[in-house]
Amino acid sequence: MNLEILTPEKKLFSSDVYGVQLPGIGGKFEILEKHAPLVSALGKGVVKVLIDKTQTQQFTITGGFAEVLDNRITVLAEGADEI
């Protein structure tokens, strides 16, 4: 599954991943392989990228949107930084 985290200034992350945990407006949610298509607003919080079952990488975002389609996740963040 491919994940891209984009801000208005740059592409912050782009790689194949096991899954991702996102800060939704109503709470956290997780996307894994073969997830149903989805578009969701994101709140301020931490994006936890599950590189594989043991390795993670984290980013803080100030809000934005996420789209899931055909095993591809695109996070459009208003602002983001790697932790």
C-alpha positions in Angstrom: 0.0 0.0 0.0 1.4 3.4 -0.9 1.3 6.5 1.3 2.0 10.1 0.4 1.9 13.0 2.8 1.8 16.3 1.0 1.8 19.9 2.3 1.4 23.1 0.1 5.2 23.5 0.3 6.5 19.9 -0.3 6.1 16.2 -0.4 6.9 15.1 3.1 6.7 11.3 2.7 6.2 8.9 -0.1 6.7 5.1 0.3 5.0 1.7 0.5 3.7 1.1 4.1 1.9 -1.5 6.1 -0.7 1.0 7.4 -1.2 4.4 8.8 -3.0 5.9 11.9 -4.6 9.3 11.3 -6.2 12.0 13.5 -9.7 12.3 12.3 -12.1 15.1 13.3 -14.1 12.6 15.5 -11.0 10.6 16.7 -8.2 8.5 15.5 -8.6 5.8 12.8 -6.4 3.4 11.0 -6.0 2.4 7.4 -4.6 -1.0 6.4 -4.3 -2.8 3.1 -7.4 -3.2 0.9 -9.4 -0.6 2.9 -12.6 0.6 1.3 -12.5 4.0 -0.6 -12.6 6.9 1.9 -12.3 10.7 2.1 -12.0 12.1 5.5 -11.2 15.5 7.1 -8.3 15.4 9.5 -7.8 17.3 12.7 -4.6 18.5 14.5 -2.6 15.6 15.7 -0.1 12.8 15.0 0.1 10.7 11.9 1.7 7.4 12.8 3.1 5.6 9.7 3.4 1.8 10.1 6.4 1.1 7.9 6.1 -2.6 8.7 4.8 -4.6 11.7 7.7 -3.3 13.9 9.0 0.0 12.5 7.1 3.3 12.7 7.6 6.9 11.7 5.5 9.9 13.1 4.5 13.3 11.8 2.5 16.1 13.4 -0.1 17.8 11.2 -2.3 20.9 11.7 -5.3 19.5 9.8 -6.2 18.5 6.3 -7.8 15.7 4.4 -7.0 12.0 3.6 -8.1 10.0 0.6 -8.0 6.2 0.3 -8.4 4.7 -3.1 -7.1 1.5 -4.7 -4.5 0.7 -1.9 -3.2 4.3 -2.1 -3.4 6.8 0.7 -3.0 10.5 0.1 -2.8 12.9 3.0 -3.1 16.5 2.1 -1.9 18.4 5.2 -2.2 22.1 5.9 1.1 21.9 7.7 3.2 19.0 8.8 6.5 18.2 10.5 8.4 14.9 11.2 8.7 14.1 14.9 
